[in-house]
Amino acid sequence: MIMRFNNPVLAKELKLRFRSFKGFNGILFFLLAMCVFVFGYIFLTVNIGGSSYFRPSQSFVLFAFLSYIQLGLVLFTAPGLTAGAISSEREKQTLPILLTTAQSSFQIISGKMLSSVAFLLLLIVAGLPVYSLVFLFGGISPMHFLKMLLFLFVTLLAIGSLGVMFSTLLRRTIVSMIVTYGSMLFLSVVTGFLFIITMQMKMYTQMGSPSMSPSYLGQFLASINPAVLFATFLSPDMNRTIHEMTNIDFPIWAGYLIFYGILTMFSLFIAVKRLRVNMKKLK
């Protein structure tokens, strides 16, 4: 049973990644940037407001900023860590050696992806002490905090699996990275822009109508956008506004989990199937 879950690829990637000074230097600078932002915000808020204390409402704003900083970290770092997982092995001409080992395609793909995911999780966990400062001033419940961490992990897995899939399908790392970043920008930016356009067109076409018809496209676009999801967590009014605009009573978070869960499984399935496609042709 122990050997079944043993993954030498994952063990090797973790040792190489966590023994490098570059990784820990990145963690150091990230924590320094978060500390400067947090303490700078507290200092400016207290001095500009003319009060000697930090109000809970200001703590909630700080929590919102930190949540979006963590989301931006996941969205912009995960493609860079995973988009070269397989293509870099191909460029260094070490992929054939890796494929001739006793490791299965799933072990290779999962080992490459999980090592990058583990490094990003370390970044998130390392920032928890700074994150937890908002609890000292009130205004934030532990449930808000747990929700953010859960959906950060779901987003991280989805973007990481996309990067590994494109790294398997495309031969060049730079091309794989561009496509992965393009997919990330589409999911995080373009979908929000399309959601606004869809709602504006719906309101224009149904102007004067006594009842609004459901907008399934608008609900779908809102459900797959990470920024919209985090906005609904931070502000319940945003959730009600989206419900009134789309006229669909379905939670945004449920649609997010379904879509990104399917996207993760589909990406890993394609990556595993396409990893040894050339070897199967030779047979």
The 8 nearest C-alpha neighbors of each residue, nearest first, counted from 0:
[[1, 3, 2, 4, 5, 6, 7, 106],
 [2, 0, 3, 4, 5, 6, 7, 10],
 [3, 1, 5, 4, 0, 6, 7, 102],
 [2, 4, 0, 1, 5, 6, 106, 102],
 [5, 3, 2, 1, 6, 0, 106, 7],
 [4, 6, 2, 3, 1, 7, 10, 9],
 [5, 7, 9, 8, 106, 4, 10, 110],
 [8, 6, 10, 9, 11, 5, 110, 102],
 [9, 7, 11, 110, 6, 10, 107, 12],
 [8, 10, 110, 12, 6, 7, 11, 13],
 [9, 11, 7, 13, 8, 12, 14, 6],
 [10, 12, 8, 14, 9, 13, 7, 15],
 [13, 11, 15, 9, 14, 10, 114, 16],
 [12, 14, 16, 10, 114, 11, 15, 17],
 [13, 15, 11, 17, 12, 16, 18, 10],
 [16, 14, 12, 13, 18, 17, 11, 19],
 [15, 17, 13, 14, 18, 19, 12, 22],
 [18, 16, 19, 14, 15, 13, 22, 23],
 [19, 17, 15, 16, 14, 20, 22, 13],
 [18, 20, 21, 17, 16, 22, 15, 23],
 [19, 21, 23, 22, 24, 18, 17, 25],
 [22, 20, 24, 19, 23, 25, 16, 26],
 [23, 21, 25, 24, 20, 19, 26, 17],
 [22, 24, 26, 25, 20, 21, 27, 19],
 [23, 25, 27, 21, 26, 22, 20, 28],
 [24, 26, 22, 23, 28, 27, 29, 21],
 [25, 27, 23, 29, 24, 28, 122, 30],
 [26, 28, 24, 30, 25, 29, 23, 31],
 [29, 27, 31, 25, 30, 26, 32, 24],
 [28, 30, 26, 32, 31, 27, 25, 33],
 [31, 29, 33, 27, 32, 28, 34, 26],
 [30, 32, 28, 34, 29, 33, 35, 27],
 [31, 33, 29, 35, 30, 34, 28, 36],
 [34, 32, 30, 36, 31, 35, 37, 29],
 [35, 33, 31, 37, 36, 32, 38, 30],
 [36, 34, 32, 33, 38, 39, 37, 31],
 [35, 37, 33, 39, 34, 38, 40, 32],
 [38, 36, 34, 40, 39, 35, 33, 41],
 [37, 39, 41, 40, 35, 36, 34, 42],
 [38, 40, 42, 36, 37, 41, 35, 43],
 [39, 41, 37, 43, 38, 42, 44, 36],
 [42, 40, 38, 44, 39, 43, 45, 37],
 [43, 41, 39, 45, 40, 44, 38, 46],
 [44, 42, 46, 40, 45, 41, 47, 39],
 [45, 43, 41, 47, 42, 46, 48, 40],
 [44, 46, 48, 42, 43, 50, 47, 41],
 [47, 45, 49, 43, 48, 44, 42, 50],
 [46, 48, 44, 49, 45, 43, 50, 42],
 [49, 47, 45, 50, 46, 44, 43, 51],
 [48, 50, 46, 47, 45, 51, 44, 52],
 [51, 49, 48, 45, 52, 46, 53, 47],
 [50, 52, 45, 49, 53, 46, 48, 54],
 [53, 51, 50, 54, 45, 136, 49, 44],
 [54, 52, 45, 136, 57, 55, 51, 41],
 [53, 55, 57, 56, 52, 58, 136, 137],
 [56, 54, 138, 58, 137, 57, 136, 59],
 [57, 55, 59, 58, 54, 138, 60, 137],
 [56, 58, 60, 54, 55, 59, 61, 53],
 [59, 57, 55, 61, 56, 60, 133, 62],
 [60, 58, 62, 56, 61, 57, 138, 63],
 [61, 59, 63, 57, 62, 58, 64, 56],
 [60, 62, 58, 64, 59, 63, 65, 57],
 [61, 63, 59, 65, 60, 64, 66, 58],
 [64, 62, 60, 66, 61, 65, 59, 67],
 [65, 63, 61, 67, 66, 62, 68, 60],
 [64, 66, 68, 62, 67, 63, 61, 69],
 [67, 65, 63, 69, 68, 64, 62, 70],
 [66, 68, 70, 64, 69, 65, 71, 63],
 [67, 69, 65, 71, 66, 70, 72, 64],
 [68, 70, 72, 66, 67, 71, 65, 73],
 [71, 69, 67, 73, 72, 68, 74, 66],
 [70, 72, 74, 68, 73, 69, 75, 67],
 [73, 71, 69, 70, 75, 74, 76, 68],
 [72, 74, 70, 71, 76, 77, 75, 155],
 [75, 73, 71, 72, 76, 77, 70, 183],
 [74, 76, 72, 73, 71, 77, 78, 79],
 [75, 77, 79, 73, 78, 72, 74, 80],
 [76, 78, 80, 79, 73, 159, 75, 74],
 [79, 77, 81, 82, 80, 162, 76, 179],
 [78, 80, 76, 77, 82, 81, 176, 75],
 [79, 81, 77, 78, 115, 82, 76, 83],
 [80, 82, 162, 84, 78, 163, 83, 159],
 [83, 81, 162, 176, 166, 78, 175, 163],
 [84, 82, 172, 87, 86, 81, 166, 85],
 [83, 85, 81, 82, 111, 86, 87, 163],
 [86, 84, 88, 166, 87, 167, 83, 89],
 [85, 87, 89, 166, 83, 172, 88, 170],
 [88, 86, 90, 83, 89, 85, 84, 172],
 [89, 87, 94, 91, 93, 85, 86, 90],
 [88, 90, 86, 92, 94, 87, 91, 93],
 [89, 91, 87, 92, 88, 86, 171, 170],
 [90, 92, 88, 93, 89, 87, 94, 86],
 [93, 91, 89, 90, 94, 88, 95, 96],
 [92, 94, 88, 96, 91, 95, 89, 97],
 [93, 95, 88, 97, 89, 96, 92, 98],
 [96, 94, 98, 97, 93, 99, 92, 89],
 [95, 97, 99, 93, 94, 98, 100, 92],
 [98, 96, 94, 95, 99, 100, 93, 102],
 [99, 97, 95, 96, 100, 94, 102, 275],
 [98, 100, 96, 97, 95, 101, 102, 94],
 [101, 99, 102, 98, 97, 96, 103, 95],
 [100, 102, 103, 99, 98, 97, 104, 106],
 [103, 101, 100, 106, 104, 107, 98, 97],
 [104, 102, 106, 105, 107, 101, 98, 100],
 [103, 105, 107, 271, 106, 108, 274, 102],
 [104, 106, 108, 103, 107, 271, 109, 110],
 [107, 105, 103, 109, 104, 108, 110, 102],
 [106, 108, 110, 104, 105, 109, 8, 111],
 [109, 107, 105, 111, 110, 106, 104, 112],
 [108, 110, 112, 106, 111, 107, 105, 113],
 [111, 109, 9, 107, 8, 113, 108, 112],
 [110, 112, 108, 109, 114, 113, 84, 107],
 [113, 111, 109, 115, 114, 110, 116, 108],
 [114, 112, 116, 110, 115, 111, 109, 117],
 [113, 115, 117, 116, 13, 112, 111, 12],
 [116, 114, 118, 113, 117, 112, 80, 81],
 [115, 117, 113, 119, 118, 114, 120, 112],
 [118, 116, 120, 114, 115, 119, 113, 121],
 [117, 119, 121, 115, 120, 116, 122, 114],
 [120, 118, 122, 116, 121, 117, 123, 115],
 [121, 119, 117, 123, 122, 118, 124, 116],
 [120, 122, 118, 124, 119, 123, 125, 117],
 [123, 121, 119, 125, 120, 124, 26, 126],
 [122, 124, 120, 126, 121, 125, 119, 127],
 [125, 123, 121, 127, 126, 122, 120, 128],
 [126, 124, 122, 123, 127, 121, 128, 30],
 [125, 127, 123, 124, 129, 128, 130, 30],
 [126, 128, 130, 124, 129, 125, 131, 123],
 [129, 127, 131, 130, 126, 132, 125, 124],
 [128, 130, 127, 126, 131, 132, 34, 33],
 [131, 129, 127, 128, 132, 126, 133, 65],
 [130, 132, 128, 133, 129, 134, 127, 135],
 [133, 131, 134, 135, 130, 129, 128, 136],
 [132, 134, 131, 135, 58, 136, 130, 62],
 [133, 135, 137, 132, 136, 131, 139, 138],
 [136, 134, 133, 132, 137, 131, 58, 138],
 [135, 137, 134, 133, 55, 58, 53, 54],
 [138, 136, 55, 134, 139, 135, 133, 58],
 [137, 139, 55, 59, 56, 58, 140, 136],
 [140, 138, 137, 134, 59, 141, 143, 133],
 [139, 141, 142, 143, 138, 144, 134, 137],
 [142, 140, 144, 143, 145, 139, 134, 146],
 [143, 141, 145, 144, 140, 146, 139, 147],
 [144, 142, 146, 141, 140, 145, 147, 139],
 [143, 145, 141, 147, 142, 146, 148, 140],
 [146, 144, 142, 148, 147, 143, 149, 141],
 [147, 145, 149, 143, 148, 144, 142, 150],
 [146, 148, 144, 145, 150, 149, 151, 143],
 [147, 149, 151, 145, 146, 150, 152, 144],
 [150, 148, 146, 152, 151, 147, 145, 153],
 [149, 151, 153, 152, 147, 148, 154, 146],
 [152, 150, 148, 154, 149, 153, 147, 155],
 [151, 153, 155, 150, 149, 154, 156, 148],
 [154, 152, 150, 156, 155, 151, 157, 149],
 [155, 153, 151, 157, 152, 156, 150, 158],
 [154, 156, 152, 158, 153, 157, 159, 73],
 [155, 157, 159, 153, 154, 158, 160, 152],
 [156, 158, 263, 154, 160, 159, 155, 259],
 [159, 157, 161, 155, 160, 156, 154, 162],
 [160, 158, 156, 162, 161, 157, 77, 81],
 [161, 159, 163, 157, 162, 158, 266, 263],
 [162, 160, 164, 158, 159, 163, 266, 165],
 [161, 163, 82, 81, 159, 165, 160, 164],
 [162, 164, 166, 160, 81, 161, 165, 82],
 [165, 163, 270, 161, 167, 166, 162, 266],
 [166, 164, 168, 167, 162, 175, 163, 169],
 [165, 167, 163, 86, 82, 175, 85, 164],
 [168, 166, 164, 165, 85, 169, 270, 274],
 [167, 169, 165, 166, 164, 170, 273, 270],
 [170, 168, 166, 167, 165, 171, 175, 86],
 [169, 171, 86, 172, 168, 89, 166, 167],
 [172, 170, 174, 173, 169, 86, 175, 90],
 [171, 173, 175, 83, 86, 174, 176, 87],
 [172, 174, 176, 175, 171, 177, 83, 82],
 [175, 173, 177, 176, 171, 172, 178, 169],
 [176, 174, 172, 178, 166, 165, 173, 177],
 [175, 177, 82, 173, 179, 174, 178, 172],
 [176, 178, 174, 180, 179, 175, 181, 173],
 [179, 177, 181, 175, 176, 180, 182, 174],
 [180, 178, 176, 182, 181, 177, 162, 78],
 [179, 181, 183, 177, 182, 178, 176, 78],
 [180, 182, 178, 184, 179, 183, 177, 185],
 [183, 181, 185, 179, 180, 184, 178, 186],
 [182, 184, 180, 186, 181, 185, 187, 179],
 [185, 183, 181, 187, 188, 182, 186, 180],
 [186, 184, 189, 182, 183, 188, 187, 190],
 [185, 187, 183, 184, 190, 224, 188, 182],
 [186, 188, 184, 224, 185, 225, 183, 190],
 [189, 187, 184, 191, 185, 190, 186, 192],
 [190, 188, 185, 192, 191, 193, 186, 187],
 [189, 191, 193, 192, 188, 220, 186, 194],
 [192, 190, 194, 188, 189, 193, 224, 195],
 [191, 193, 189, 195, 194, 190, 196, 188],
 [194, 192, 190, 196, 195, 191, 197, 189],
 [193, 195, 191, 197, 192, 196, 217, 220],
 [194, 196, 198, 192, 193, 197, 199, 191],
 [197, 195, 193, 199, 194, 198, 200, 192],
 [198, 196, 194, 200, 199, 195, 193, 201],
 [197, 199, 201, 195, 200, 196, 202, 194],
 [198, 200, 196, 202, 201, 197, 203, 195],
 [199, 201, 203, 197, 198, 202, 204, 196],
 [202, 200, 198, 204, 199, 203, 205, 197],
 [201, 203, 199, 205, 200, 204, 206, 198],
 [204, 202, 200, 206, 201, 205, 199, 198],
 [205, 203, 201, 202, 206, 200, 199, 207],
 [206, 204, 202, 208, 203, 201, 207, 211],
 [207, 205, 203, 208, 204, 202, 201, 209],
 [208, 206, 205, 209, 210, 204, 203, 202],
 [207, 209, 205, 206, 210, 211, 204, 212],
 [210, 208, 207, 211, 206, 205, 212, 202],
 [211, 209, 208, 212, 205, 207, 246, 213],
 [210, 212, 213, 205, 208, 209, 246, 202],
 [211, 213, 214, 210, 246, 245, 205, 201],
 [214, 212, 246, 245, 247, 215, 211, 244],
 [215, 213, 245, 217, 216, 218, 212, 246],
 [214, 216, 218, 217, 213, 219, 245, 247],
 [217, 215, 219, 218, 214, 220, 197, 194],
 [216, 218, 220, 214, 219, 215, 194, 245],
 [219, 217, 215, 221, 216, 220, 245, 222],
 [218, 220, 222, 216, 217, 221, 215, 223],
 [221, 219, 217, 222, 218, 223, 190, 194],
 [220, 222, 218, 219, 224, 223, 217, 227],
 [221, 223, 251, 219, 255, 254, 220, 224],
 [224, 222, 255, 220, 221, 225, 219, 186],
 [223, 225, 187, 227, 221, 226, 222, 186],
 [226, 224, 228, 227, 187, 229, 223, 186],
 [227, 225, 229, 228, 224, 230, 187, 67],
 [228, 226, 230, 224, 229, 225, 221, 231],
 [227, 229, 225, 231, 230, 226, 224, 232],
 [230, 228, 232, 226, 231, 227, 233, 225],
 [229, 231, 227, 233, 228, 232, 234, 226],
 [232, 230, 238, 234, 228, 237, 229, 233],
 [233, 231, 229, 230, 234, 228, 235, 143],
 [232, 234, 230, 231, 229, 235, 63, 143],
 [233, 235, 231, 236, 237, 232, 230, 238],
 [236, 234, 238, 237, 231, 232, 239, 233],
 [237, 235, 239, 234, 238, 240, 231, 241],
 [238, 236, 240, 231, 235, 239, 234, 241],
 [239, 237, 231, 235, 241, 236, 240, 242],
 [238, 240, 242, 236, 237, 241, 243, 235],
 [239, 241, 237, 243, 242, 238, 236, 244],
 [242, 240, 244, 238, 243, 239, 245, 237],
 [241, 243, 239, 246, 245, 240, 244, 247],
 [244, 242, 240, 246, 241, 245, 239, 247],
 [245, 243, 241, 242, 246, 240, 198, 214],
 [244, 246, 214, 242, 247, 213, 243, 218],
 [245, 247, 213, 243, 242, 244, 248, 214],
 [248, 246, 245, 249, 242, 213, 218, 214],
 [247, 249, 242, 246, 250, 245, 243, 251],
 [248, 250, 247, 251, 253, 254, 242, 218],
 [251, 249, 252, 253, 248, 254, 238, 222],
 [250, 252, 222, 254, 253, 255, 249, 228],
 [251, 253, 255, 250, 254, 256, 228, 222],
 [254, 252, 256, 255, 250, 251, 257, 249],
 [253, 255, 257, 222, 251, 252, 256, 258],
 [256, 254, 252, 222, 223, 258, 253, 257],
 [255, 257, 253, 259, 254, 258, 260, 252],
 [258, 256, 254, 260, 255, 259, 261, 253],
 [259, 257, 261, 255, 260, 256, 254, 262],
 [260, 258, 262, 261, 256, 257, 157, 263],
 [259, 261, 263, 257, 262, 258, 256, 264],
 [262, 260, 264, 258, 259, 263, 265, 257],
 [261, 263, 259, 265, 260, 264, 266, 258],
 [264, 262, 157, 260, 266, 261, 265, 160],
 [263, 265, 261, 267, 266, 262, 268, 260],
 [266, 264, 268, 262, 263, 267, 261, 269],
 [267, 265, 269, 263, 268, 164, 264, 160],
 [266, 268, 270, 264, 269, 265, 160, 271],
 [267, 269, 265, 271, 266, 270, 264, 272],
 [270, 268, 272, 266, 267, 271, 273, 265],
 [269, 271, 164, 267, 273, 268, 272, 167],
 [272, 270, 268, 104, 274, 269, 273, 105],
 [271, 273, 269, 270, 274, 268, 275, 276],
 [274, 272, 276, 270, 271, 275, 269, 167],
 [273, 275, 271, 272, 276, 270, 167, 104],
 [276, 274, 278, 277, 273, 279, 272, 104],
 [275, 277, 273, 279, 278, 274, 280, 272],
 [278, 276, 280, 279, 275, 281, 274, 273],
 [279, 277, 281, 275, 280, 276, 282, 274],
 [280, 278, 282, 276, 277, 281, 275, 273],
 [279, 281, 277, 282, 278, 276, 275, 273],
 [282, 280, 278, 279, 277, 276, 275, 95],
 [281, 279, 280, 278, 277, 276, 275, 99]]
